[in-house]
């Protein structure tokens, strides 16, 4: 009889802990995290790396509004210059490009579980920082003239990934296409990875 009582007590205790844990996860209204950011810029052929931070607020059981900001360090690439009269290549210059981008939008994800896939659609801006041109001549044009004349651009980001968590702390991996508009749309693979805390 005492073994049966012990088993019942242990089962009740474990069930209570599980329910309490689920309740804490379901009650988490906010999330904050930092991440490593990798952005492959299609126009320059660079794979920029940097750091970012995100903050989210749950507005529905399965929907969180999330904002994020990332700063990717400058990388060098070969910027080609062509003669505007005949199109001939006249120079190649070593140029540095860095990226700052901010995004905001909904993320669809279950509030419960230890392994949670998600999908997101965000909009915002992307700002390219290019080093000064060494060839300020009026009769030649850069291969990235659009980025030089309009470095701040509207961005749209569809993405998805997975978050694995143990209690309020988790790790998040995300993949997406950061599309910016600069004389047409430009697709850029973006990958982020880092810790996140729900509270």
VOBA-1610 file (N, C-alpha, C; in pm, whole numbers, padded with zeros to 5 digits, always signed):
BEGIN
Unk+00082-00119+00000Unk+00000+00000+00000Unk+00087+00126+00000Unk+00198+00122+00077Unk+00285+00239+00083Unk+00355+00263-00051Unk+00387+00154-00127Unk+00446+00170-00260Unk+00348+00237-00354Unk+00221+00196-00346Unk+00118+00254-00431Unk+00101+00404-00399Unk+00102+00439-00273Unk+00089+00579-00232Unk+00208+00661-00280Unk+00329+00601-00272Unk+00449+00671-00319Unk+00442+00697-00469Unk+00398+00595-00546Unk+00386+00609-00691Unk+00284+00718-00725Unk+00171+00719-00657Unk+00068+00822-00681Unk+00123+00961-00649Unk+00196+00971-00535Unk+00252+01099-00495Unk+00354+01149-00597Unk+00442+01058-00642Unk+00545+01095-00740Unk+00482+01136-00873Unk+00379+01062-00918Unk+00311+01095-01043Unk+00244+01232-01034Unk+00179+01258-00922Unk+00114+01388-00903Unk+00216+01500-00902Unk+00329+01479-00835Unk+00433+01580-00828Unk+00490+01610-00967Unk+00522+01504-01045Unk+00577+01523-01179Unk+00476+01591-01271Unk+00350+01553-01261Unk+00247+01616-01343Unk+00234+01764-01308Unk+00240+01794-01179Unk+00231+01933-01135Unk+00348+02016-01186Unk+00469+01961-01182Unk+00586+02031-01233Unk+00572+02056-01383Unk+00525+01954-01457Unk+00506+01967-01601Unk+00403+02074-01634Unk+00292+02074-01562Unk+00187+02173-01586Unk+00236+02313-01551Unk+00310+02324-01441Unk+00364+02454-01402Unk+00463+02507-01506Unk+00546+02415-01558Unk+00641+02455-01661Unk+00569+02503-01786Unk+00464+02426-01829Unk+00385+02466-01945Unk+00318+02600-01920Unk+00270+02621-01799Unk+00205+02748-01767Unk+00302+02864-01775Unk+00426+02844-01729Unk+00526+02950-01738Unk+00556+02982-01883Unk+00570+02878-01967Unk+00599+02901-02108Unk+00483+02973-02175Unk+00358+02927-02144Unk+00242+02989-02206Unk+00226+03133-02158Unk+00268+03161-02033Unk+00254+03294-01978Unk+00363+03390-02022Unk+00466+03344-02091Unk+00573+03431-02135Unk+00519+03526-02241Unk+00515+03653-02209Unk+00461+03754-02301Unk+00571+03818-02385Unk+00695+03816-02335Unk+00802+03887-02404Unk+00922+03795-02428Unk+01002+03832-02524Unk+01125+03758-02554Unk+01231+03858-02597Unk+01355+03831-02558Unk+01468+03915-02597Unk+01586+03825-02629Unk+01667+03865-02724Unk+01782+03784-02759Unk+01886+03862-02836Unk+02002+03801-02847Unk+02110+03853-02930Unk+02144+03745-03032Unk+02209+03784-03141Unk+02238+03684-03245Unk+02358+03724-03329Unk+02419+03622-03387Unk+02518+03641-03492Unk+02442+03651-03623Unk+02482+03745-03708Unk+02409+03773-03832Unk+02501+03752-03952Unk+02451+03680-04051Unk+02524+03660-04176Unk+02433+03703-04291Unk+02480+03797-04372Unk+02402+03848-04484Unk+02486+03841-04611Unk+02437+03767-04711Unk+02504+03758-04840Unk+02447+03865-04932Unk+02523+03972-04956Unk+02476+04083-05038Unk+02499+04049-05184Unk+02389+04035-05259Unk+02398+03987-05397Unk+02469+04086-05489Unk+02451+04216-05471Unk+02510+04314-05563Unk+02660+04325-05549Unk+02714+04294-05432Unk+02858+04308-05412Unk+02929+04172-05401Unk+02851+04064-05384Unk+02910+03932-05371Unk+02982+03913-05238Unk+02944+03989-05136Unk+03009+03978-05004Unk+02919+03902-04907Unk+02981+03833-04812Unk+02911+03764-04704Unk+02941+03839-04574Unk+02860+03941-04547Unk+02883+04026-04431Unk+02841+03955-04303Unk+02923+03968-04199Unk+02895+03909-04068Unk+02884+04020-03964Unk+02796+04000-03866Unk+02782+04101-03763Unk+02704+04051-03644Unk+02657+04145-03562Unk+02583+04116-03440Unk+02450+04189-03443Unk+02352+04133-03373Unk+02222+04197-03366Unk+02150+04164-03237Unk+02037+04231-03218Unk+01953+04207-03101Unk+01808+04213-03146Unk+01722+04140-03075Unk+01579+04139-03108Unk+01496+04142-02980Unk+01375+04194-02995Unk+01281+04198-02884Unk+01142+04170-02939Unk+01067+04084-02870Unk+00933+04049-02915Unk+00831+04057-02804Unk+00704+04081-02844Unk+00593+04086-02750Unk+00479+04001-02806Unk+00431+03906-02726Unk+00326+03815-02772Unk+00191+03885-02766Unk+00124+03895-02884Unk-00007+03958-02892Unk-00120+03856-02903Unk-00083+03731-02927Unk-00180+03621-02940Unk-00106+03494-02901Unk-00181+03389-02871Unk-00119+03262-02829Unk-00013+03214-02929Unk-00036+03237-03058Unk+00057+03188-03161Unk+00127+03300-03238Unk+00111+03425-03198Unk+00169+03536-03275Unk+00248+03628-03182Unk+00370+03657-03223Unk+00455+03751-03150Unk+00497+03862-03245Unk+00484+03988-03204Unk+00538+04099-03280Unk+00683+04117-03239Unk+00771+04127-03339Unk+00914+04126-03308Unk+00986+04233-03388Unk+01077+04302-03322Unk+01164+04398-03388Unk+01309+04358-03366Unk+01393+04388-03464Unk+01535+04353-03452Unk+01622+04455-03526Unk+01745+04466-03481Unk+01842+04556-03541Unk+01976+04483-03546Unk+02044+04492-03660Unk+02174+04424-03675Unk+02274+04516-03743Unk+02399+04499-03706Unk+02510+04575-03762Unk+02611+04474-03816Unk+02633+04477-03948Unk+02729+04387-04012Unk+02854+04465-04049Unk+02968+04412-04012Unk+03096+04481-04029Unk+03133+04494-04177Unk+03216+04595-04205Unk+03258+04620-04342Unk+03349+04512-04398Unk+03325+04475-04522Unk+03408+04380-04595Unk+03452+04443-04726Unk+03566+04402-04776Unk+03615+04455-04902Unk+03564+04371-05020Unk+03536+04441-05129Unk+03501+04374-05254Unk+03559+04456-05369Unk+03564+04397-05486Unk+03619+04464-05604Unk+03505+04536-05677Unk+03511+04669-05673Unk+03410+04751-05740Unk+03461+04788-05879Unk+03385+04750-05980Unk+03426+04776-06118Unk+03368+04908-06167Unk+03447+04980-06247Unk+03404+05106-06308Unk+03412+05093-06459Unk+03307+05143-06525Unk+03303+05135-06671Unk+03284+05273-06730Unk+03336+05293-06852Unk+03318+05417-06927Unk+03173+05423-06974Unk+03104+05536-06946Unk+02961+05543-06983Unk+02939+05559-07133Unk+03043+05600-07206Unk+03026+05619-07350Unk+03035+05489-07429Unk+03125+05399-07388Unk+03142+05274-07464Unk+03123+05147-07381Unk+03109+05159-07248Unk+03087+05042-07162Unk+03213+04965-07127Unk+03328+05012-07170Unk+03453+04941-07142Unk+03493+04957-06995Unk+03549+04850-06940Unk+03599+04853-06803Unk+03723+04942-06797Unk+03722+05039-06704Unk+03835+05130-06696Unk+03912+05116-06565Unk+03848+05062-06460Unk+03918+05049-06332Unk+03847+04950-06242Unk+03924+04891-06151Unk+03870+04807-06045Unk+03929+04859-05914Unk+03841+04886-05819Unk+03882+04948-05694Unk+03843+04860-05576Unk+03927+04852-05475Unk+03896+04779-05353Unk+03808+04867-05265Unk+03684+04826-05243Unk+03585+04906-05170Unk+03534+04829-05050Unk+03507+04901-04941Unk+03453+04840-04821Unk+03303+04865-04813Unk+03227+04760-04772Unk+03083+04775-04753Unk+03043+04716-04618Unk+02968+04793-04542Unk+02909+04749-04417Unk+02759+04766-04427Unk+02685+04699-04341Unk+02539+04700-04350Unk+02478+04717-04211Unk+02379+04806-04202Unk+02294+04818-04084Unk+02150+04790-04131Unk+02082+04701-04062Unk+01944+04673-04103Unk+01853+04654-03982Unk+01731+04704-03997Unk+01630+04693-03893Unk+01500+04641-03952Unk+01436+04548-03882Unk+01314+04484-03931Unk+01212+04473-03819Unk+01083+04475-03858Unk+00974+04463-03760Unk+00858+04391-03826Unk+00796+04298-03750Unk+00679+04228-03804Unk+00640+04109-03719Unk+00536+04037-03763Unk+00484+03924-03686Unk+00565+03796-03706Unk+00569+03715-03601Unk+00627+03582-03606Unk+00521+03484-03557Unk+00493+03381-03636Unk+00394+03280-03600Unk+00467+03162-03538Unk+00434+03134-03411Unk+00500+03026-03339Unk+00416+02988-03218Unk+00414+02860-03186Unk+00344+02814-03068Unk+00411+02868-02942Unk+00330+02898-02841Unk+00384+02949-02715Unk+00436+02837-02627Unk+00409+02712-02660Unk+00448+02600-02575Unk+00538+02503-02649Unk+00608+02421-02572Unk+00694+02317-02629Unk+00840+02353-02617Unk+00924+02251-02629Unk+01068+02271-02619Unk+01135+02281-02757Unk+01063+02244-02862Unk+01116+02248-02999Unk+01008+02313-03085Unk+01028+02443-03119Unk+00922+02520-03181Unk+00965+02577-03316Unk+00913+02525-03427Unk+00937+02589-03556Unk+00856+02718-03566Unk+00898+02809-03653Unk+00827+02935-03668Unk+00844+02989-03809Unk+00758+03084-03844Unk+00765+03156-03970Unk+00745+03304-03940Unk+00808+03390-04020Unk+00797+03534-03996Unk+00793+03611-04127Unk+00734+03729-04122Unk+00734+03823-04235Unk+00754+03962-04176Unk+00869+04021-04205Unk+00902+04151-04148Unk+00934+04251-04258Unk+00922+04378-04223Unk+00958+04487-04315Unk+01042+04586-04238Unk+01120+04665-04312Unk+01204+04764-04246Unk+01298+04831-04344Unk+01423+04847-04301Unk+01521+04919-04383Unk+01652+04843-04385Unk+01732+04875-04487Unk+01869+04826-04494Unk+01955+04943-04541Unk+02062+04970-04470Unk+02149+05084-04498Unk+02289+05034-04528Unk+02337+05063-04648Unk+02470+05021-04690Unk+02570+05134-04666Unk+02683+05100-04607Unk+02789+05197-04583Unk+02907+05161-04674Unk+02927+05243-04777Unk+03035+05220-04872Unk+03148+05319-04847Unk+03272+05272-04859Unk+03384+05364-04848Unk+03382+05459-04967Unk+03443+05576-04951Unk+03443+05677-05056Unk+03508+05627-05185Unk+03455+05673-05296Unk+03509+05633-05425Unk+03639+05708-05454Unk+03736+05635-05507Unk+03862+05697-05546Unk+03857+05753-05687Unk+03748+05730-05757Unk+03737+05773-05896Unk+03614+05861-05915Unk+03622+05987-05874Unk+03504+06075-05883Unk+03489+06142-06019Unk+03508+06067-06127Unk+03499+06125-06260Unk+03357+06111-06313Unk+03313+06210-06393Unk+03176+06213-06442Unk+03153+06119-06560Unk+03258+06074-06626Unk+03240+05992-06746Unk+03251+05841-06718Unk+03259+05801-06590Unk+03262+05659-06557Unk+03151+05630-06455Unk+03109+05503-06451Unk+03001+05463-06361Unk+03042+05337-06286Unk+03000+05329-06160Unk+03032+05215-06074Unk+02937+05099-06102Unk+02986+04977-06076Unk+02901+04858-06089Unk+02794+04854-05980Unk+02811+04930-05873Unk+02712+04939-05765Unk+02662+05082-05753Unk+02638+05147-05867Unk+02596+05286-05867Unk+02467+05306-05788Unk+02376+05209-05792Unk+02251+05220-05719Unk+02272+05231-05569Unk+02368+05154-05516Unk+02398+05160-05373Unk+02470+05288-05336Unk+02545+05344-05429Unk+02615+05469-05401Unk+02520+05588-05404Unk+02419+05585-05490Unk+02326+05698-05500Unk+02209+05686-05404Unk+02177+05563-05359Unk+02066+05541-05266Unk+02104+05427-05172Unk+02176+05459-05066Unk+02227+05355-04978Unk+02125+05309-04874Unk+02018+05388-04850Unk+01913+05351-04754Unk+01793+05301-04833Unk+01755+05173-04811Unk+01653+05110-04893Unk+01548+05038-04808Unk+01426+05029-04863Unk+01319+04951-04801Unk+01355+04803-04811Unk+01326+04727-04705Unk+01356+04583-04703Unk+01234+04504-04660Unk+01218+04387-04721Unk+01113+04292-04687Unk+01180+04159-04656Unk+01137+04095-04548Unk+01207+03974-04503Unk+01110+03861-04470Unk+01091+03766-04561Unk+01022+03641-04525Unk+01125+03540-04476Unk+01095+03473-04365Unk+01191+03379-04310Unk+01125+03276-04221Unk+01206+03189-04169Unk+01158+03084-04080Unk+01274+03014-04014Unk+01242+02929-03919Unk+01348+02858-03850Unk+01293+02775-03737Unk+01377+02753-03637Unk+01339+02669-03524Unk+01404+02723-03398Unk+01334+02705-03288Unk+01386+02744-03157Unk+01378+02624-03063Unk+01490+02592-03001Unk+01494+02484-02902Unk+01514+02548-02766Unk+01429+02513-02670Unk+01437+02579-02540Unk+01429+02480-02426Unk+01483+02522-02315Unk+01475+02450-02189Unk+01433+02553-02086Unk+01305+02553-02052Unk+01253+02657-01965Unk+01248+02788-02042Unk+01287+02898-01979Unk+01278+03028-02045Unk+01394+03058-02141Unk+01500+02978-02138Unk+01618+03004-02220Unk+01619+02910-02341Unk+01651+02966-02458Unk+01654+02884-02578Unk+01761+02929-02676Unk+01779+02849-02781Unk+01866+02883-02893Unk+01781+02889-03018Unk+01808+02988-03101Unk+01725+03010-03220Unk+01811+03014-03346Unk+01769+02940-03448Unk+01833+02938-03580Unk+01729+02982-03681Unk+01766+03080-03765Unk+01670+03136-03859Unk+01734+03157-03996Unk+01657+03127-04101Unk+01699+03149-04239Unk+01594+03235-04308Unk+01636+03322-04398Unk+01538+03402-04470Unk+01599+03472-04589Unk+01514+03541-04663Unk+01553+03616-04782Unk+01528+03763-04754Unk+01634+03840-04729Unk+01618+03983-04706Unk+01621+04054-04841Unk+01504+04095-04885Unk+01486+04156-05017Unk+01486+04307-05000Unk+01579+04376-05066Unk+01575+04522-05063Unk+01548+04575-05203Unk+01485+04693-05209Unk+01448+04754-05336Unk+01545+04865-05370Unk+01621+04845-05478Unk+01715+04945-05528Unk+01724+04926-05679Unk+01646+05004-05753Unk+01631+04985-05898Unk+01586+04842-05926Unk+01486+04797-05850Unk+01436+04661-05859Unk+01470+04583-05733Unk+01407+04466-05715Unk+01433+04386-05594Unk+01565+04310-05603Unk+01632+04296-05489Unk+01756+04219-05479Unk+01742+04120-05364Unk+01759+03992-05393Unk+01744+03885-05293Unk+01878+03857-05227Unk+01874+03840-05093Unk+01996+03820-05016Unk+01970+03718-04906Unk+02045+03609-04905Unk+02031+03507-04802Unk+02078+03563-04668Unk+01995+03543-04566Unk+02030+03589-04431Unk+02013+03473-04334Unk+02113+03455-04246Unk+02111+03350-04144Unk+02144+03415-04011Unk+02064+03385-03907Unk+02094+03433-03773Unk+02091+03316-03676Unk+02173+03327-03570Unk+02180+03222-03468Unk+02220+03285-03336Unk+02147+03250-03230Unk+02184+03301-03100Unk+02085+03265-02991Unk+02115+03304-02866Unk+02030+03272-02753Unk+01911+03367-02745Unk+01803+03317-02683Unk+01684+03399-02661Unk+01626+03363-02523Unk+01571+03462-02456Unk+01513+03443-02324Unk+01368+03491-02329Unk+01277+03407-02277Unk+01135+03444-02269Unk+01101+03475-02125Unk+01021+03578-02105Unk+00982+03618-01969Unk+00843+03681-01968
//
